C-alpha cells in the first residue's frame, strides 16, 4: 500500500529529470493519476491519505506509463490516448501527429471565411487524427468534408474520432488529391509535414516519437511546398480559400512561392507572434 500524497511526490520526482517546469510536471502527474487510477483532480486534493494498492493492475499500468514517459520520452498524450483540440477530446496513437493549439488557427480562419463567402465543400490534406476535419464539420454541419491521409493507421484513428464526434466525413487513403473524386474545393486545409530532415537533431525527444512522415518533408521544404501549392492551385475554386500550416521562419519562403504561382498570399501569426499559417486565395478574387 502507498498513500496518495506519497505517490504524488514519487511521480513528480520521477518526472523531474525530463520536465523542468513545475506546473507542467504537476499537470502531468494529475493527468496520470486521473487516467490510470481514476482519481480525479478534486479527489487528489481532498483525500491525500487515500491508500493505494500498489499491487493492483491499474497501479502497474501507471508504473509502466511512467517508465515510457521518462525512459522512452513518450508524450503524455500517447499515454493517455487523447489530446484536446478546439474544446474536444480526440483519440491519438503514435500513428498520428498530436494536435496542437496553433493548428486551431486553421479551423478558426476557415470558419471566419465561411461567414462572408459561399462555402459548400472542404478537404483536409494529411488529416492524421482527423481533428481539423471533425472540427470543421462540427462548426459547419452542412459542409461536405473530405479528408485524406497516406497512412492507413492514421485513417483508422481519424475515422474513430469522426464516429465519436458524430461527424460525417468522407475519408480517402492516398497522396494529397490523388484518391479524391471531387475536382475542386471551396476550402483546402492542411497541416503538412514541414520540418526539414536536417533539423531533426534540434527537436525535443518527445516530438521525435511522433510519426516521421507527418513531421519531415520528403526533400527540401522549398521543393515540398512548391509541389504542394501547385496541387492546391489545381484544386482550389476561384472564390475559395486555402490554409496551410508552416514552421517558424518559413513565412517569407512559402509566401514567395505562393506569389510566384499567382496566389494572393498572406501570413497569419499564432498566439506567440510566429508566422504560422499561409492564407491563399486566387489573385483577383481575394475577399481579404
Number of C-alpha atoms within 10 A of each C-alpha: 10 12 15 19 15 14 17 17 13 13 20 18 12 17 21 14 9 13 16 10 9 12 10 12 19 17 12 18 23 19 20 22 21 17 16 18 17 12 17 15 14 10 12 17 12 10 13 14 13 15 14 15 13 15 9 11 12 16 16 15 13 19 16 12 20 21 15 15 19 17 10 13 17 21 20 19 19 21 21 17 15 17 20 16 18 17 8 12 15 26 21 27 22 17 22 26 25 24 22 13 11 17 21 16 21 24 21 14 16 22 17 10 17 17 9 9 13 11 21 15 17 25 29 27 26 28 30 33 29 32 29 28 30 31 22 24 22 16 13 15 13 12 18 17 24 23 28 28 25 19 19 14 15 25 24 16 21 29 21 17 21 23 13 13 16 12 18 19 20 15 23 22 18 16 14 21 22 12 14 18 8 12 10 20 24 21 25 25 25 25 22 24 22 23 22 17 15 9 9 15 9 7 10 10 15 14 16 15 16 19 18 18 17 22 19 19 19 15 13 14 21 15 12 16 22 17 13 14 19 13 14 23 20 12 19 21 18 16 18 26 26 28 25 23 24 24 16 13 11 18 20 13 12 22 19 15 19 23 15 11 15 15 20 18 21 19 20 18 15 15 11 8 8 16 20 24 27 23 23 26 24 21 15 11 11 15 13 9
